[in-house]
Amino acid sequence: MRAYPHFNKRKTHDLNGIWDFTFMDNGGLDDVIPKAIHYNDRLPVPSAFDALPAYAGKRGLGIYRCFVEVTPHVETVLKIGGAGMTGRVYVDGVLLAEHSGTYTPFEVRIPAAVNVRREIVVATDNRYDFVRCPLHENYHDFYNYGGLIRQVWLEELPVNAIRRVQVVTEDLTTGQIRVKVEFYGAPAPVTASIDGGAVKAASGEEFTVLVPEPTLWSVEAPTLHRLTVDSGSDSITVRFGLRQVTAAKGQVLLNGKPVKLLGYCRHEAHPQFGPATPETLMAADLQLLREMGCNFVRGSHYQQDPRFLDLCDELGFLVFSESTGWGADHKQLTDPTFIRHQLEQTRVMVETDFNHPSVILWGFLNEGASDAEFARECYTRLIALIRALDPSRLVTYASNRYLKDIFLDQVDVVSFNFYPGWYSPDRETDRPLGEVLPRIRGDIEGLAKLGLSGKPFIISEIGAAALYGCRDPHQGFWTEDFIMQAGDFGLIILRKDVQEFEQQLKLLDVKITAYRNAVQDLIKQRTETIVAELLAALRKTLKANPPDHWKSRFATKTPTNADIDRLFIQEVRAEVDRVNTDFNPSVFHAFKDVTYETFMDAKFRRLLDERFGKTAIDTIFNEHDAAPEIRK
């Protein structure tokens, strides 16, 4: 599938498929002469050549070639989703571009020519070279592949060609969005339509428009809209979601509502395919995450395939998007070339993935030396760049410097990578997993002391490693048993250890009991009020129509409320004695002693029926407004 955006009017050439290929383990990019290359193999694009059996684990040059027929005298643009680790692009034997950074997409403008058949050669080099490609180093804890690892295609550029469109949600209620249009050349007038609706004329490179039937994008309901911008000779369709992400009072808010982030880190790699993962695998990853109750995924430690982000948009997953970086220290963070490459690849990540509503966090430099003053320039410039490019999202980075980190005040969300119980300070402890919760609590308390408790806190890495199928009743290291006990933790704890879980259950039980008691108290208060009203109605009835054996007492005077209350209690006590029930007559000293519990007792009701007549009592209940409520 072709990821968004889609260019509807351009002639597009899909270059995915089988290319000519050759591998060279001697010489470098400077030694490549396209006309002198002998191609002795055929490889698919996309693919990582060092993930295939013939070249597995080999370091050197992987050179790809294909031919494409285009319209003569028309400028074209070659778009490459990823090439590792460095590469050069030749068209008809002429060097047009050099690129470094495996996971960063790039494009190459190809001048118009008279010939129809064009030769495209891409030479990739997967050898480590800090001068040419400082983003990838051998000490990284993930394998750095070579080859054309993502999709490749060629587009013929018309007049007034549009390069990209960015959509920003401005008002969730009205559905107003701000649209920014970037052209390859000078800006031109455009029209805009949403979801195939009415066309609106617009001028300039920035304008606002209302979504006709605005529906918010959320985890539960990931509604997507389509915006088409047309310059007359060119058009682009982008997909976007109406949503806003903010942070306040220690919480991440999606459309103003708190959202708990539950998920895992995801490396885009597979033993068979390397980083050139097929869509089936992308869908399977998200199904597994959904099955585990996740709503969040961290792209570690590089920009993810746009097809995967499209799926996240469609399925309602939230994404922590991270540019390439791992363990950068003094060597890297003080090097001008490294800083320049970091800024460039992070800029490309933000610009190309801007319209994905699933992306809520921008990140960079996983586990860098963020506790050192020498890192200030790089960290500060990266944060400032991201905020300038996209103030609508949150900024973070995964730190393993914890409370010693000196740049946490500059980010929106604090993210910590730690492995208590795995990288354990006490290797001889009987229960290494006992370190997990104290460590988490300690860092949270430490952040509060630093005045950072108002920032959301994410555990961006935690857990342990295991060998597939390795089991041990003693739950030793490298076993599945140990990792299950450590917890399948992602960006927030999904499973806590047994003691904490039991404690949570106790707390939950306390809360449920307190809630139940509160509800019962409310019911009792209400029903006691109802009973008082019923007794008042009973008093009124007895006063207006006293039983026959009462009439002689009131032959010469009208009974007062006190007379009625006294006689009623006497009658109740007498009836209790007569029928020898388990009611204690001594509890009835006054009219008010007839409580809710007493009144609702079936035996007491029968006493009233016997003494005063069932008809009279039922009449009181039926006529009183509260009777149906108390029965319920």
C-alpha positions in Angstrom: 0.0 0.0 0.0 1.2 3.5 -0.7 1.3 5.7 2.4 -0.2 9.1 2.5 0.0 11.7 1.0 -1.4 10.8 -2.4 -0.7 12.9 -5.5 -3.7 12.4 -7.6 -2.8 14.2 -10.9 0.9 13.3 -11.1 2.2 10.5 -13.2 3.8 8.2 -10.6 6.1 5.3 -11.3 6.2 2.6 -8.7 9.8 1.4 -8.5 9.2 -1.3 -5.9 10.1 -4.7 -7.3 13.1 -6.6 -8.5 16.3 -4.6 -9.2 19.7 -5.4 -10.5 22.2 -5.8 -7.6 25.8 -6.4 -6.8 27.7 -6.5 -3.5 31.2 -5.1 -3.1 33.2 -5.5 0.1 36.3 -3.6 -1.2 36.3 0.1 -2.0 33.9 2.8 -0.9 31.3 5.1 -2.2 34.1 7.3 -3.7 35.1 4.3 -5.9 31.7 3.8 -7.4 31.7 4.3 -11.2 28.2 3.4 -12.4 29.2 2.4 -16.0 31.9 0.1 -14.7 29.6 -1.9 -12.3 28.9 -5.5 -13.2 25.5 -6.6 -11.7 25.5 -10.3 -10.9 22.3 -10.6 -8.8 18.7 -9.6 -8.5 17.2 -8.3 -5.3 13.8 -7.0 -4.2 13.2 -3.4 -3.3 12.4 -2.7 -0.6 14.9 -5.1 1.2 17.9 -5.1 3.4 20.6 -6.9 1.5 22.3 -8.0 4.7 19.1 -9.7 5.9 19.1 -12.1 2.9 21.0 -15.4 3.1 23.7 -14.6 0.5 24.8 -11.4 2.3 23.7 -12.0 5.9 25.9 -10.0 8.3 28.2 -8.7 5.5 29.4 -5.1 5.6 30.2 -3.3 2.3 28.5 -1.7 -0.7 25.1 -2.9 -1.9 24.5 -1.3 -5.3 21.0 -1.4 -6.9 19.9 -0.5 -10.4 16.6 -0.1 -12.3 15.4 1.5 -15.5 12.2 3.6 -15.8 10.5 5.2 -18.8 9.3 8.8 -18.2 7.8 11.6 -20.1 10.7 13.5 -21.9 11.4 17.2 -21.0 9.6 16.8 -17.6 11.4 17.2 -14.2 10.9 14.3 -11.9 11.5 13.6 -8.2 12.8 10.3 -6.9 11.5 9.5 -3.4 13.3 6.9 -1.2 11.7 5.8 2.1 15.0 4.7 3.6 18.5 3.6 2.6 21.1 2.3 4.9 23.4 3.5 6.2 24.8 5.9 3.6 24.0 6.2 0.0 24.5 7.9 -3.3 22.0 8.3 -6.1 23.1 8.4 -9.8 20.7 9.0 -12.7 22.1 8.2 -16.2 25.5 7.9 -14.6 25.5 11.4 -13.0 25.8 11.7 -9.2 22.7 13.7 -8.0 22.6 13.2 -4.2 24.3 11.7 -1.2 22.4 10.8 1.9 23.1 9.3 5.3 20.7 7.8 7.9 19.0 4.5 7.3 15.5 5.4 8.5 15.2 9.0 7.2 13.2 9.4 4.0 14.7 11.7 1.3 14.0 12.8 -2.2 16.1 13.6 -5.2 15.1 16.2 -7.9 16.0 14.8 -11.4 16.4 17.4 -14.1 14.3 17.0 -17.3 15.9 15.2 -20.2 15.1 14.4 -23.8 15.5 10.6 -23.3 12.6 8.5 -22.2 14.5 5.7 -20.6 16.3 6.7 -17.4 18.8 4.6 -15.4 18.7 4.9 -11.7 21.5 3.6 -9.5 21.6 3.7 -5.8 24.8 2.7 -4.0 24.3 2.0 -0.3 27.0 1.4 2.2 26.3 -0.4 5.5 29.8 0.1 7.0 30.3 2.3 10.0 31.8 5.7 9.2 31.4 8.4 11.8 32.5 11.2 9.4 30.1 10.2 6.7 27.3 8.8 8.9 27.6 9.8 12.5 24.0 8.6 13.4 24.9 4.9 13.3 27.6 3.3 15.5 28.6 -0.3 16.2 27.9 -0.1 19.9 24.1 0.5 19.3 22.0 -2.2 20.8 20.2 -2.8 17.5 21.5 -4.0 14.2 22.1 -1.3 11.6 21.2 -2.8 8.1 22.1 -1.8 4.6 20.1 -1.5 1.4 16.9 0.2 0.1 14.9 -0.8 3.1 11.7 1.1 2.3 9.5 2.0 -0.7 10.9 3.8 -3.7 8.9 5.6 -6.4 9.3 8.4 -9.0 6.9 11.3 -9.7 6.7 13.5 -12.7 6.4 17.1 -11.5 3.8 19.3 -13.2 3.6 23.1 -13.1 2.8 24.5 -9.7 3.9 21.3 -8.1 3.0 20.9 -4.4 5.6 19.4 -2.1 3.7 18.9 1.1 0.6 20.0 3.0 0.4 20.2 6.8 -2.9 20.3 8.8 -3.2 21.7 12.3 -6.4 21.4 14.4 -7.3 24.9 15.7 -10.9 24.3 17.1 -12.3 21.0 18.1 -15.8 22.3 18.3 -16.1 24.1 15.0 -13.7 21.8 13.2 -11.5 24.7 12.0 -8.1 23.6 10.7 -5.1 25.6 9.6 -3.6 24.4 6.3 0.0 25.1 5.3 1.0 24.4 1.7 4.6 24.1 0.5 5.4 24.2 -3.2 8.5 23.0 -5.1 8.6 26.5 -6.7 6.7 29.7 -6.3 3.4 29.6 -4.4 0.2 29.4 -6.5 -3.5 29.8 -5.9 -5.2 26.6 -4.7 -8.6 25.2 -3.9 -9.3 23.0 -0.9 -12.0 20.4 -0.3 -12.6 18.0 2.6 -13.9 14.5 2.4 -15.0 15.2 -1.2 -17.2 18.1 -0.2 -17.5 21.7 -1.4 -14.4 23.3 -3.0 -13.0 26.4 -1.4 -10.7 28.8 -3.1 -7.6 29.8 -1.1 -4.6 32.0 -1.7 -1.1 32.0 -0.2 0.7 29.2 1.5 -1.5 29.2 4.7 -5.2 29.4 5.2 -8.0 28.1 7.4 -11.0 26.0 6.5 -13.9 24.3 8.4 -14.4 20.6 8.3 -18.1 20.2 7.2 -19.0 17.4 9.6 -16.3 17.5 12.2 -15.8 14.3 14.1 -12.9 14.0 16.6 -10.2 11.4 16.3 -9.6 9.4 19.5 -8.3 6.0 20.6 -11.9 4.7 20.9 -13.1 6.3 17.6 -10.2 7.0 15.2 -12.2 9.0 12.7 -10.1 10.3 9.8 -10.8 13.1 7.3 -9.2 13.8 3.9 -8.1 17.1 2.6 -7.4 17.7 -1.1 -5.5 20.8 -2.1 -5.4 21.5 -5.9 -3.2 24.0 -7.7 -4.9 23.3 -11.1 -2.1 21.2 -12.6 -1.3 19.3 -9.4 -3.2 18.1 -6.3 -2.3 16.4 -3.1 -4.6 14.5 -0.7 -3.6 14.2 2.9 -5.3 12.4 5.8 -5.7 13.9 9.2 -7.6 13.6 12.5 -9.3 16.3 14.5 -7.6 16.1 17.8 -5.5 18.0 20.3 -2.8 16.7 22.7 -1.7 18.7 25.7 -0.1 18.0 29.1 -1.4 19.4 32.5 -1.2 18.4 36.1 0.9 15.4 35.5 -1.4 14.0 32.8 -1.4 13.6 29.0 -4.7 14.9 27.7 -6.2 13.9 24.4 -9.0 16.3 23.3 -9.0 17.6 26.9 -9.4 14.2 28.5 -6.7 12.3 30.5 -5.4 9.2 28.7 -3.2 6.5 30.2 -0.5 5.3 27.9 -0.2 1.6 27.8 2.2 0.0 25.3 5.5 -1.3 24.2 8.6 -0.2 22.4 8.8 -1.4 18.8 11.9 -2.0 16.7 11.1 -2.2 13.0 13.1 -5.4 12.4 12.5 -9.0 11.8 14.9 -12.0 11.6 13.8 -12.7 8.0 13.2 -9.2 6.6 15.4 -7.0 8.7 13.9 -3.5 8.7 12.0 -4.0 5.4 8.9 -5.3 7.2 5.9 -6.2 5.2 2.4 -4.8 5.9 1.3 -8.2 7.3 3.9 -8.0 10.0 2.9 -4.4 10.8 -0.7 -5.4 11.2 0.3 -8.4 13.3 2.3 -6.2 15.7 -0.7 -4.0 16.2 -3.0 -6.9 16.7 -0.7 -8.3 19.4 -0.6 -4.9 21.1 -4.4 -4.6 21.0 -4.8 -8.1 22.4 -2.7 -7.1 25.4 -4.8 -4.0 26.0 -2.4 -1.5 24.7 -3.1 1.9 23.1 0.5 3.2 22.7 3.7 2.3 20.9 7.1 3.8 20.9 9.1 3.8 17.7 12.5 2.9 18.9 15.0 4.2 18.1 14.3 5.7 14.7 11.5 7.0 12.5 8.9 4.4 11.7 7.6 3.3 8.3 4.8 5.7 7.2 2.6 2.7 6.3 2.8 1.6 10.0 1.8 5.1 11.1 -1.1 5.0 8.7 -2.3 1.8 10.4 -1.9 3.4 13.8 -4.0 6.3 12.6 -6.7 3.9 11.4 -6.7 1.7 14.4 -6.5 4.4 17.1 -3.0 3.8 18.5 -1.0 6.6 20.0 2.7 6.9 19.0 5.9 8.2 20.5 7.9 9.0 17.3 11.7 9.1 17.8 14.5 10.1 15.6 17.7 8.0 15.4 19.9 8.1 18.4 21.3 5.8 21.0 23.7 6.4 23.9 25.3 9.6 22.5 28.1 10.8 24.7 30.9 13.4 24.6 32.3 12.3 21.2 28.9 12.7 19.5 27.3 15.5 21.4 30.2 17.9 20.9 30.8 17.1 17.2 29.3 19.7 14.8 28.7 17.1 12.1 26.8 14.8 14.5 24.7 17.8 15.7 23.9 18.8 12.2 22.8 15.3 11.2 20.6 15.1 14.3 18.9 18.4 13.5 18.4 17.4 9.9 16.9 13.9 10.5 14.7 15.2 13.3 13.4 18.0 11.0 12.6 15.5 8.3 10.8 13.2 10.8 8.5 16.1 12.0 7.8 17.4 8.5 7.0 14.0 6.9 5.0 12.5 9.8 3.2 15.8 10.7 -0.3 14.8 9.6 -0.5 11.5 11.6 -3.0 12.0 14.4 -1.6 8.9 16.1 1.7 10.7 16.7 1.4 12.6 20.0 5.1 12.7 21.2 8.3 13.7 19.4 11.5 12.3 20.8 15.2 12.0 20.1 18.6 10.8 21.4 17.6 7.7 23.4 19.7 7.4 26.5 22.1 10.2 25.6 24.4 12.0 28.1 21.7 14.4 29.3 23.3 14.8 32.7 26.3 16.6 31.2 26.8 20.2 30.4 28.5 19.4 27.1 25.2 18.1 25.8 23.4 21.3 26.3 23.8 22.7 22.7 22.5 19.5 21.1 19.6 18.9 23.4 18.5 22.6 23.5 18.7 23.0 19.8 16.7 19.8 19.1 14.0 20.8 21.5 13.8 24.3 20.1 13.7 22.9 16.5 10.8 20.6 17.3 8.8 23.3 19.0 9.3 25.7 16.1 8.3 23.0 13.5 5.3 21.7 15.5 4.0 23.5 18.7 0.9 21.3 18.6 2.6 18.1 20.0 4.5 17.2 23.2 8.3 16.9 23.3 10.2 14.3 25.3 13.3 12.1 25.2 14.0 8.7 26.8 16.6 9.3 29.6 18.7 6.9 31.6 20.3 9.7 33.7 17.2 10.0 35.8 17.3 12.6 38.6 20.7 13.8 37.4 19.3 14.8 34.0 19.7 18.5 33.5 17.3 19.1 30.6 14.0 17.7 32.0 12.7 21.2 32.7 12.7 21.8 28.9 10.4 18.9 27.9 6.6 18.4 28.3 6.8 14.7 29.4 9.5 13.0 31.5 10.5 9.6 30.1 12.8 7.2 31.9 14.4 4.0 30.8 15.4 1.7 33.6 15.7 -2.0 34.3 15.6 -2.7 38.0 15.9 -6.4 38.7 17.8 -6.9 35.4 20.7 -4.4 35.4 20.7 -4.8 39.1 23.0 -2.9 41.5 22.9 -5.9 43.8 23.8 -9.0 41.8 23.6 -11.2 44.9 20.1 -10.2 46.0 17.7 -13.1 46.6 14.9 -11.3 44.9 16.1 -8.9 42.2 12.5 -8.1 41.2 12.0 -6.6 44.6 13.9 -3.6 43.3 11.3 -2.7 40.7 8.6 -0.8 42.7 11.0 1.0 45.2 12.9 2.2 42.2 9.9 3.6 40.4 8.5 5.2 43.6 11.9 6.7 44.4 12.2 8.4 41.0 8.6 9.7 41.1 9.3 11.2 44.6 12.6 12.6 43.3 10.9 14.3 40.4 8.5 15.9 42.9 11.5 17.2 44.9 12.9 18.7 41.7 9.6 20.5 41.1 8.8 18.4 38.1 5.7 16.5 39.5 3.5 18.6 37.2 4.9 16.9 34.1 3.5 13.5 33.0 5.9 10.6 33.7 6.4 7.7 31.3 8.4 4.6 31.8 9.8 4.4 28.3 11.7 1.2 28.9 11.6 -1.5 31.6 11.7 -5.3 31.8 14.2 -8.0 31.1 15.5 -10.2 28.3 14.8 -13.9 27.8 15.6 -16.8 25.4 12.5 -18.0 23.6 11.2 -21.2 25.2 13.7 -21.2 28.1 11.8 -22.1 31.3 13.1 -22.6 34.8 11.1 -23.2 38.1 13.7 -21.1 39.9 12.9 -18.2 37.6 16.5 -17.5 36.7 17.8 -14.8 34.4 17.2 -15.3 30.6 14.2 -17.4 31.3 10.6 -16.7 30.2 9.6 -17.2 33.8 11.9 -14.3 35.0 10.7 -11.9 32.3 7.0 -12.7 33.1 7.8 -12.0 36.8 9.6 -8.8 35.8 6.5 -7.9 34.0 5.7 -7.2 30.4 6.3 -3.6 30.9 6.0 -1.1 28.0 5.8 2.7 28.2 3.8 2.3 31.4 3.6 -0.7 33.8 1.1 -3.2 32.5 1.7 -5.8 35.1 3.0 -5.1 38.6 4.7 -7.7 40.8 2.5 -9.9 43.0 2.9 -7.9 46.3 2.0 -4.6 44.6 -0.9 -6.3 42.8 -2.2 -7.6 46.1 -1.8 -4.2 47.7 -3.8 -2.7 44.8 -6.6 -5.2 45.4 -6.7 -4.3 49.1 -6.9 -0.6 48.2 -9.6 -1.4 45.7 -11.6 -3.4 48.2 -11.3 -0.5 50.7 -12.6 1.9 48.1 -15.4 -0.5 47.1 -16.4 -0.9 50.8 -16.3 2.8 51.4 -18.4 3.4 48.3 -20.9 0.7 49.4 -21.2 2.2 52.9 -21.7 5.7 51.5 -24.5 4.5 49.2 -26.1 2.6 52.1 -25.9 5.7 54.3 -27.6 7.7 51.6 -30.3 5.1 51.3 -30.8 4.9 55.0 -31.1 8.7 55.3 -33.6 8.8 52.6 -35.7 5.9 53.8 -35.7 7.1 57.4 -37.1 10.4 56.1 -39.8 8.4 54.2 -40.6 6.3 57.3 -41.0 9.5 59.3 -43.4 10.8 56.7 -45.3 7.5 56.8 -45.6 7.6 60.5 -46.8 11.2 60.4 -49.4 10.0 57.9 -50.4 7.2 60.3 -50.7 9.6 63.2 -53.0 11.8 61.1 -55.1 8.9 60.1 -55.4 7.6 63.7 -56.3 11.1 64.9 -59.0 11.6 62.3 -60.4 8.1 62.5 -59.3 6.5 65.8 -60.0 2.8 66.3 -63.3 1.9 68.1 -61.6 1.0 71.3 -59.9 4.5 71.4 -63.1 6.4 71.0 -64.2 6.2 74.7 -60.9 7.9 75.6 -61.6 10.9 73.5 -65.4 11.3 74.1 -64.9 14.7 75.8 -61.7 16.0 74.1 -59.9 16.1 70.8 -56.7 13.9 70.9 -53.4 15.7 70.6 -50.3 14.4 68.7 -48.8 13.4 72.0 -52.0 11.4 72.9 -51.8 9.6 69.6 -48.1 8.8 69.9 -48.5 7.5 73.5 -51.5 5.2 72.6 -49.7 4.0 69.4 -46.6 2.9 71.4 -48.9 1.2 74.0 -50.7 -0.7 71.3 -47.4 -1.8 69.7 -46.0 -3.0 73.0 -49.2 -4.8 73.8 -49.3 -6.5 70.5 -45.6 -7.6 70.8 -46.4 -9.2 74.2 -49.6 -10.8 72.9 -48.1 -12.6 69.8 -44.8 -13.3 71.6 -42.6 -12.2 68.7 -38.8 -11.8 68.8 -39.3 -8.0 69.0 -38.2 -6.6 72.3 -41.0 -4.4 73.5 -38.6 -2.4 75.7 -37.2 -0.7 72.5 -40.4 1.1 71.9 -40.4 4.0 74.3 -41.6 6.6 71.9 -43.2 7.1 68.6 -39.7 8.1 67.1 -38.3 4.7 68.1 -40.0 3.1 65.1 -37.0 3.2 62.8 -36.5 2.4 59.1 -35.3 -1.2 59.9 -38.3 -1.8 62.2 -40.8 -0.4 59.8 -39.5 -2.5 56.9 -39.6 -5.7 58.9 -42.4 -7.9 57.7 -43.3 -9.0 61.2 -43.7 -5.5 62.4 -45.9 -4.7 59.5 -48.1 -7.7 60.4 -48.3 -6.3 64.0 -49.7 -3.0 62.6 -52.1 -4.9 60.4 -53.4 -6.9 63.4 -53.9 -4.0 65.7 -55.1 -1.2 63.3 -56.4 -3.1 60.4 -54.7 -4.1 57.1 -56.9 -1.8 55.1 -56.0 1.3 57.0 -52.2 0.6 56.8 -52.4 -0.2 53.1 -54.3 3.0 52.5 -51.5 5.0 54.1 -48.9 3.3 51.9 -50.8 3.6 48.7 -51.7 7.2 49.2 -48.3 8.4 50.4 -46.0 9.6 47.6 -43.0 7.9 49.1 -44.5 4.4 49.2 -43.3 3.2 45.8 -39.8 4.5 46.6 -39.6 2.8 49.9 -40.9 -0.5 48.5 -38.2 -0.3 45.7 
